[in-house]
């Protein structure tokens, strides 16, 4: 193993910065495309107009839809790749390299060409050559010569001679060795079959989960006329047929920015309150000694056995009596505590040795200082998990916000999606506009998916730590 040199780190940093510039330009261009999209007068209307792109070219509606589709696909592929490069740069564990390191750099080079980024590709090529010189002792040209030698040996028959010699050596092996090889081969076949069956099953489950989300996205990109007139719905549509203006209409004509703002405010405040109450309660039940501690904690655990819907009436009466009905107070304070999160964090706090607490007391460290300096840093993965899950729970809440906040000014996004009339016509002629409904739902769902996949490692780390003793 060879250590990474400063020159290699410098080249990797330059290539990553170039990738960052490309991603920022891509997002800027995508935002520009959405800004110039013209909204129809009627929500079911399909526009066919010409757009001037930066005063350089003129696109039709179909061409602009295709450009947006290509740009989104480009960013979906390129943005995670940028984050992986940045994560590798910041990692302190990656200090050595081997032959797979420069091969990976060559792969990154080809991916840069694939994403139309020749500048990054050139820098990564130089980095790969530098790594090859350090690891193998020769550069890219010598590597090509080595590959050429292998090909010449193959076509000249030398490789076949070597294969015959190997076969002759194998025939000279003892019968016991041959039996061992048969057993190993049989075990290998069984292992391969098990792996194939397992991954086939996992792939089917993944498709089962993915298809509803795909159907939501593909329906949101169709026209209202196709959804109402088509006898058989299409599973695939062309990139020029994708109606990205549906997302703009759903976000602008139905006041969704106001609903998202309400949801963010409620989610942040309730999340902060949940984290504070959870930390304090978990610390009390895990470290402080007081009479009835286990009994009170058992009573709290018993409340987890009761469905939350049974508390709705009593909570509603309490909110009315406090004068919080139809206000943000009723949306924030009831979500500022969770018995499950207290139990979850208490398990992490219980894993911290008591000797640390006793030693801190001997040194004159108070409870709050010990909590802040010792317990919170150690249980950080679990606290991050609680933070993420509480924010997602506030974002997804529907029944309680609909019950205690009926005014449109206090609607959360989940209530607005259900209550806003995505319909055309009036009375008996009213028809739902499914493409706009699903475009609005996708606009709410996609941020949650991005947050989950971005912070997945923290969630898994918190769950794993709370479920491991010692």
C-alpha positions as CSV (number, residue, x, y, z in Angstrom):
1,X,0.0,0.0,0.0
2,X,1.3,3.5,-0.9
3,X,0.4,6.7,0.8
4,X,-1.5,9.4,-1.1
5,X,0.7,12.3,-2.1
6,X,-0.1,16.0,-1.9
7,X,-0.1,16.2,-5.7
8,X,-2.7,13.5,-6.0
9,X,-4.9,15.2,-3.4
10,X,-4.5,18.5,-5.2
11,X,-5.6,17.0,-8.5
12,X,-8.6,15.3,-6.9
13,X,-9.6,18.6,-5.2
14,X,-9.4,20.5,-8.5
15,X,-11.5,17.9,-10.3
16,X,-14.1,18.0,-7.5
17,X,-14.3,21.8,-7.6
18,X,-14.9,21.6,-11.4
19,X,-17.7,19.1,-10.8
20,X,-19.2,21.5,-8.2
21,X,-19.2,24.3,-10.7
22,X,-21.0,22.1,-13.3
23,X,-23.6,21.1,-10.7
24,X,-24.3,24.7,-9.8
25,X,-24.6,25.7,-13.4
26,X,-26.9,22.7,-14.0
27,X,-29.2,23.8,-11.2
28,X,-29.1,27.4,-12.3
29,X,-30.0,26.4,-15.9
30,X,-32.8,24.1,-14.6
31,X,-34.2,27.0,-12.5
32,X,-34.1,29.3,-15.5
33,X,-36.0,26.7,-17.6
34,X,-38.8,26.5,-15.0
35,X,-38.9,30.3,-14.7
36,X,-39.5,30.9,-18.4
37,X,-42.2,28.1,-18.6
38,X,-45.5,29.8,-19.4
39,X,-48.4,28.7,-17.3
40,X,-51.7,28.0,-19.1
41,X,-54.8,30.2,-18.6
42,X,-56.8,27.1,-17.8
43,X,-55.2,24.4,-15.7
44,X,-56.2,21.7,-18.3
45,X,-54.8,23.7,-21.3
46,X,-51.7,22.5,-23.1
47,X,-49.5,25.3,-24.5
48,X,-47.5,25.1,-27.6
49,X,-45.3,28.2,-27.7
50,X,-41.7,29.2,-28.5
51,X,-39.2,30.1,-25.9
52,X,-36.1,32.2,-26.3
53,X,-33.2,30.6,-24.4
54,X,-30.8,33.2,-23.1
55,X,-31.2,35.0,-26.4
56,X,-29.1,32.3,-28.1
57,X,-31.7,29.7,-29.3
58,X,-35.4,29.3,-29.7
59,X,-37.1,26.2,-28.3
60,X,-40.6,24.9,-28.8
61,X,-42.6,23.6,-25.8
62,X,-41.6,20.0,-26.6
63,X,-37.9,20.9,-27.0
64,X,-38.0,22.7,-23.7
65,X,-39.6,19.8,-21.9
66,X,-37.0,17.5,-23.4
67,X,-34.2,19.9,-22.2
68,X,-35.7,19.9,-18.7
69,X,-35.9,16.1,-18.6
70,X,-32.3,15.7,-19.8
71,X,-31.1,18.3,-17.2
72,X,-32.9,16.6,-14.3
73,X,-31.5,13.2,-15.4
74,X,-28.0,14.8,-15.6
75,X,-28.3,16.2,-12.1
76,X,-29.7,13.0,-10.7
77,X,-26.6,11.1,-11.9
78,X,-24.0,13.9,-11.3
79,X,-25.1,15.3,-7.9
80,X,-24.7,12.1,-5.9
81,X,-21.3,11.5,-7.7
82,X,-20.2,15.0,-6.6
83,X,-21.2,14.3,-3.0
84,X,-19.2,11.0,-3.0
85,X,-16.1,12.8,-4.3
86,X,-16.5,15.5,-1.7
87,X,-17.0,12.9,1.0
88,X,-13.8,11.0,-0.1
89,X,-11.8,14.3,0.0
90,X,-12.9,15.1,3.5
91,X,-12.4,11.5,4.8
92,X,-9.4,11.1,7.1
93,X,-9.4,7.3,6.6
94,X,-8.4,7.4,2.9
95,X,-4.7,7.9,3.3
96,X,-3.4,4.9,1.3
97,X,-3.9,3.6,-2.2
98,X,-3.5,0.5,-4.3
99,X,-4.0,-0.6,-7.9
100,X,-7.8,-0.2,-7.6
101,X,-7.4,3.5,-6.7
102,X,-6.1,4.5,-10.1
103,X,-8.6,2.2,-11.8
104,X,-11.4,4.0,-9.9
105,X,-10.0,7.3,-11.1
106,X,-10.1,6.1,-14.7
107,X,-13.8,5.1,-14.1
108,X,-14.5,8.6,-12.7
109,X,-12.8,10.0,-15.9
110,X,-15.2,8.1,-18.2
111,X,-18.1,9.2,-16.0
112,X,-17.0,12.8,-16.4
113,X,-17.0,12.4,-20.2
114,X,-20.5,10.8,-19.8
115,X,-21.7,13.9,-18.0
116,X,-20.2,16.2,-20.6
117,X,-17.5,17.5,-18.2
118,X,-14.2,17.2,-20.2
119,X,-12.3,19.5,-17.8
120,X,-12.8,17.2,-14.9
121,X,-12.1,14.2,-17.0
122,X,-8.6,15.6,-18.0
123,X,-7.7,16.4,-14.4
124,X,-8.9,12.9,-13.2
125,X,-6.8,11.4,-16.0
126,X,-3.7,13.2,-14.7
127,X,-4.6,12.0,-11.2
128,X,-5.0,8.4,-12.3
129,X,-1.6,8.5,-14.1
130,X,0.0,10.0,-11.0
131,X,-1.5,7.3,-8.8
132,X,-0.3,4.6,-11.3
133,X,3.2,5.9,-11.2
134,X,3.3,5.8,-7.4
135,X,1.6,2.3,-7.1
136,X,2.9,0.4,-10.1
137,X,6.0,2.3,-10.8
138,X,5.0,3.1,-14.4
139,X,2.7,5.5,-16.2
140,X,-0.3,5.1,-18.5
141,X,1.8,4.5,-21.6
142,X,3.5,1.5,-20.0
143,X,0.2,0.2,-18.9
144,X,-1.1,0.3,-22.5
145,X,2.1,-1.6,-23.5
146,X,1.4,-4.3,-20.9
147,X,-2.2,-4.7,-22.2
148,X,-0.8,-4.9,-25.7
149,X,1.6,-7.6,-24.7
150,X,-1.3,-9.6,-23.2
151,X,-3.3,-9.3,-26.4
152,X,-0.4,-10.3,-28.6
153,X,0.2,-13.4,-26.4
154,X,-3.5,-14.2,-26.7
155,X,-3.7,-14.0,-30.5
156,X,-0.3,-15.6,-31.1
157,X,-1.3,-18.7,-29.2
158,X,1.1,-18.4,-26.2
159,X,-1.8,-18.0,-23.8
160,X,-3.3,-21.2,-25.1
161,X,0.0,-23.0,-24.5
162,X,0.0,-21.7,-20.9
163,X,-3.5,-22.9,-20.5
164,X,-2.6,-26.4,-21.7
165,X,0.4,-26.5,-19.3
166,X,-2.0,-25.6,-16.4
167,X,-4.4,-28.3,-17.4
168,X,-1.6,-30.8,-17.5
169,X,-0.5,-29.8,-14.0
170,X,-4.1,-30.1,-12.8
171,X,-4.3,-33.7,-14.1
172,X,-1.3,-34.6,-12.1
173,X,-3.1,-33.7,-8.8
174,X,-4.0,-36.4,-6.4
175,X,-7.5,-37.9,-6.3
176,X,-8.1,-36.5,-2.8
177,X,-7.2,-33.0,-4.1
178,X,-9.7,-33.5,-7.0
179,X,-12.4,-34.6,-4.5
180,X,-11.7,-31.5,-2.5
181,X,-12.1,-29.3,-5.6
182,X,-15.4,-31.0,-6.4
183,X,-16.7,-30.3,-2.9
184,X,-15.5,-26.7,-3.2
185,X,-17.1,-26.3,-6.6
186,X,-20.4,-27.8,-5.3
187,X,-20.4,-25.3,-2.3
188,X,-19.6,-22.5,-4.7
189,X,-22.6,-23.4,-7.0
190,X,-24.9,-23.6,-4.0
191,X,-23.7,-20.3,-2.7
192,X,-24.2,-18.7,-6.1
193,X,-27.7,-20.1,-6.4
194,X,-28.6,-18.8,-2.9
195,X,-27.2,-15.3,-3.8
196,X,-29.1,-15.2,-7.1
197,X,-32.3,-16.2,-5.3
198,X,-31.8,-13.7,-2.6
199,X,-31.0,-10.8,-4.9
200,X,-33.9,-11.7,-7.2
201,X,-36.3,-11.6,-4.3
202,X,-34.9,-8.2,-3.1
203,X,-35.1,-6.9,-6.7
204,X,-38.8,-7.9,-6.9
205,X,-39.5,-6.2,-3.5
206,X,-37.7,-3.0,-4.7
207,X,-39.7,-2.9,-7.9
208,X,-42.9,-3.5,-5.9
209,X,-42.0,-0.4,-3.8
210,X,-40.7,1.7,-6.7
211,X,-43.6,1.2,-9.2
212,X,-46.2,3.3,-7.2
213,X,-43.7,6.2,-7.0
214,X,-42.9,5.8,-10.7
215,X,-46.6,5.8,-11.6
216,X,-47.1,9.0,-9.5
217,X,-44.3,10.7,-11.4
218,X,-45.3,9.5,-14.8
219,X,-48.9,10.6,-14.2
220,X,-47.9,14.0,-13.0
221,X,-46.0,14.6,-16.2
222,X,-49.0,13.7,-18.5
223,X,-51.6,16.0,-19.9
224,X,-55.1,16.2,-18.5
225,X,-56.5,15.2,-22.0
226,X,-54.5,12.0,-22.1
227,X,-55.5,11.0,-18.6
228,X,-59.2,11.5,-19.3
229,X,-59.4,10.2,-22.9
230,X,-56.8,7.4,-23.0
231,X,-58.4,4.0,-22.7
232,X,-55.1,2.3,-21.8
233,X,-52.7,4.4,-19.8
234,X,-49.1,4.5,-21.0
235,X,-46.3,3.2,-18.8
236,X,-43.7,5.3,-20.7
237,X,-43.8,8.7,-22.3
238,X,-41.1,10.5,-24.3
239,X,-39.0,13.2,-22.7
240,X,-40.5,15.8,-25.1
241,X,-44.0,14.8,-23.9
242,X,-43.3,15.4,-20.2
243,X,-45.3,18.3,-19.0
244,X,-43.0,19.9,-16.4
245,X,-45.3,22.9,-16.3
246,X,-47.7,20.9,-14.2
247,X,-45.3,21.2,-11.2
248,X,-45.1,25.0,-11.7
249,X,-48.9,25.3,-11.9
250,X,-49.3,23.2,-8.7
251,X,-46.8,25.3,-6.8
252,X,-48.0,28.7,-8.0
253,X,-51.7,28.7,-8.6
254,X,-52.6,26.8,-5.4
255,X,-50.6,28.9,-2.9
256,X,-48.4,25.9,-2.0
257,X,-45.4,28.1,-0.9
258,X,-47.5,29.4,2.0
259,X,-48.5,25.9,3.0
260,X,-44.9,24.7,2.8
261,X,-43.8,27.7,4.9
262,X,-46.4,26.7,7.6
263,X,-45.1,23.2,7.5
264,X,-41.5,24.2,7.9
265,X,-42.2,26.5,10.8
266,X,-44.3,23.9,12.6
267,X,-41.7,21.2,11.8
268,X,-38.7,23.1,13.1
269,X,-40.3,24.4,16.3
270,X,-41.8,21.0,17.2
271,X,-38.6,19.3,16.3
272,X,-36.6,21.6,18.6
273,X,-39.1,21.0,21.4
274,X,-39.1,17.3,20.9
275,X,-35.3,17.1,21.1
276,X,-35.1,19.2,24.2
277,X,-37.8,17.3,26.1
278,X,-36.5,13.9,25.0
279,X,-32.9,14.7,26.1
280,X,-33.9,15.9,29.5
281,X,-36.4,13.1,30.2
282,X,-34.0,10.4,28.9
283,X,-31.2,11.8,31.1
284,X,-33.5,11.8,34.2
285,X,-34.7,8.2,33.6
286,X,-31.2,6.9,32.9
287,X,-28.9,8.7,35.3
288,X,-30.8,10.6,38.1
289,X,-31.8,8.6,41.2
290,X,-35.2,9.5,42.5
291,X,-38.1,7.6,44.1
292,X,-40.6,6.1,41.7
293,X,-38.3,6.5,38.7
294,X,-38.9,3.0,37.3
295,X,-42.6,3.1,38.1
296,X,-43.1,6.4,36.3
297,X,-41.1,5.2,33.3
298,X,-43.2,2.0,33.2
299,X,-46.3,4.1,33.1
300,X,-44.9,6.1,30.2
301,X,-44.2,2.8,28.4
302,X,-47.7,1.6,29.0
303,X,-49.0,4.7,27.1
304,X,-47.2,3.3,24.0
305,X,-49.7,0.4,24.1
306,X,-52.6,2.7,23.6
307,X,-53.4,3.8,20.0
308,X,-52.8,7.5,19.5
309,X,-56.2,8.0,18.0
310,X,-57.7,7.4,21.5
311,X,-56.0,10.6,22.8
312,X,-57.5,12.7,20.0
313,X,-60.7,13.7,21.8
314,X,-59.1,14.6,25.1
315,X,-56.3,16.5,23.4
316,X,-58.8,18.4,21.3
317,X,-60.8,19.4,24.5
318,X,-57.5,20.5,26.1
319,X,-56.6,22.6,23.1
320,X,-60.0,24.2,23.1
321,X,-59.9,25.0,26.8
322,X,-56.4,26.6,26.4
323,X,-57.7,28.8,23.6
324,X,-55.2,27.3,21.1
325,X,-57.8,26.1,18.6
326,X,-57.0,27.2,15.0
327,X,-53.6,28.4,15.8
328,X,-50.0,27.2,15.5
329,X,-49.9,26.5,19.3
330,X,-52.2,23.5,18.7
331,X,-49.9,22.2,16.0
332,X,-46.6,22.7,17.8
333,X,-47.0,21.9,21.5
334,X,-48.7,18.5,21.3
335,X,-45.8,17.3,19.1
336,X,-43.1,18.5,21.4
337,X,-42.8,15.2,23.3
338,X,-42.7,11.5,22.5
339,X,-42.5,8.5,24.8
340,X,-41.0,6.4,22.1
341,X,-38.1,8.9,21.5
342,X,-37.5,9.1,25.3
343,X,-37.3,5.3,25.5
344,X,-35.1,5.3,22.4
345,X,-32.6,7.8,23.7
346,X,-32.7,6.3,27.3
347,X,-31.3,3.1,25.9
348,X,-28.3,5.0,24.4
349,X,-27.7,6.9,27.6
350,X,-27.9,3.6,29.6
351,X,-24.9,2.3,27.6
352,X,-22.7,5.0,28.9
353,X,-20.7,3.6,31.9
354,X,-21.8,4.9,35.3
355,X,-18.1,5.3,36.2
356,X,-18.0,8.4,34.0
357,X,-20.9,9.9,35.9
358,X,-19.3,9.2,39.3
359,X,-15.9,10.5,38.2
360,X,-17.6,13.7,36.9
361,X,-19.3,14.2,40.2
362,X,-16.0,13.8,42.1
363,X,-14.5,16.5,39.9
364,X,-17.4,18.8,40.7
365,X,-19.2,18.5,37.4
366,X,-22.9,19.2,37.6
367,X,-25.6,17.2,36.0
368,X,-26.3,19.7,33.1
369,X,-22.6,20.1,32.4
370,X,-22.1,16.3,32.4
371,X,-25.1,16.0,30.1
372,X,-23.8,18.7,27.7
373,X,-20.1,17.7,27.8
374,X,-20.3,13.8,27.9
375,X,-23.7,12.2,27.2
376,X,-24.9,14.3,24.3
377,X,-21.7,13.9,22.3
378,X,-21.6,10.2,22.9
379,X,-25.3,9.7,22.0
380,X,-25.1,12.1,19.0
381,X,-26.1,9.5,16.3
382,X,-29.2,8.7,18.3
383,X,-30.1,12.3,18.8
384,X,-29.6,13.0,15.1
385,X,-31.9,10.1,14.3
386,X,-34.6,11.5,16.7
387,X,-34.2,14.9,15.1
388,X,-34.7,13.6,11.5
389,X,-37.7,11.3,12.4
390,X,-39.5,14.1,14.4
391,X,-39.1,16.5,11.5
392,X,-40.4,13.9,9.0
393,X,-43.3,13.1,11.4
394,X,-44.3,16.8,11.5
395,X,-44.1,17.0,7.7
396,X,-46.4,14.0,7.3
397,X,-49.0,14.8,10.0
398,X,-52.5,15.0,8.7
399,X,-55.3,14.0,11.1
400,X,-54.4,16.3,14.0
401,X,-53.6,19.4,11.9
402,X,-56.8,19.0,9.9
403,X,-58.8,18.8,13.2
404,X,-57.4,21.7,15.1
405,X,-56.4,24.1,12.3
406,X,-59.4,24.4,9.9
407,X,-58.5,27.9,8.6
408,X,-56.7,27.9,5.3
409,X,-54.1,30.3,6.6
410,X,-53.0,27.6,9.1
411,X,-53.0,24.7,6.8
412,X,-50.0,22.4,6.6
413,X,-49.0,21.0,3.3
414,X,-50.5,17.6,4.1
415,X,-53.9,19.2,4.7
416,X,-53.6,21.4,1.7
417,X,-53.0,18.5,-0.6
418,X,-56.2,16.9,0.5
419,X,-58.3,20.0,0.8
420,X,-57.3,22.1,-2.2
421,X,-59.7,21.6,-5.1
422,X,-57.7,20.3,-8.1
423,X,-60.8,20.1,-10.2
424,X,-62.1,21.5,-13.4
425,X,-65.8,22.4,-13.9
426,X,-68.5,23.0,-11.3
427,X,-71.2,21.0,-9.7
428,X,-72.0,17.7,-11.4
429,X,-69.5,18.5,-14.2
430,X,-66.6,18.8,-11.8
431,X,-63.7,16.5,-12.7
432,X,-60.5,16.0,-10.8
433,X,-57.2,17.1,-12.4
434,X,-55.1,14.1,-11.4
435,X,-51.9,15.3,-13.1
436,X,-51.8,18.4,-10.9
437,X,-52.8,16.5,-7.8
438,X,-49.9,14.1,-8.3
439,X,-47.5,16.9,-9.3
440,X,-48.2,18.6,-5.9
441,X,-47.8,15.3,-4.0
442,X,-44.5,14.6,-5.8
443,X,-43.3,18.1,-4.9
444,X,-43.9,17.2,-1.2
445,X,-42.6,13.6,-1.4
446,X,-39.3,14.2,-3.3
447,X,-37.8,16.4,-0.5
448,X,-38.5,13.7,2.1
449,X,-36.8,11.1,-0.1
450,X,-33.8,13.4,-0.6
451,X,-33.5,14.0,3.2
452,X,-33.9,10.3,3.9
453,X,-31.2,9.1,1.5
454,X,-28.9,12.0,2.4
455,X,-29.1,11.2,6.1
456,X,-29.6,7.5,5.9
457,X,-26.3,6.6,7.6
458,X,-27.1,8.8,10.6
459,X,-30.5,7.0,11.0
460,X,-29.0,3.6,10.8
461,X,-26.1,4.6,13.1
462,X,-28.6,5.8,15.7
463,X,-30.8,2.7,15.5
464,X,-27.8,0.4,15.6
465,X,-26.4,2.2,18.7
466,X,-29.7,2.1,20.6
467,X,-30.2,-1.5,19.9
468,X,-26.7,-2.7,20.9
469,X,-25.8,-3.3,24.6
470,X,-22.4,-2.4,25.8
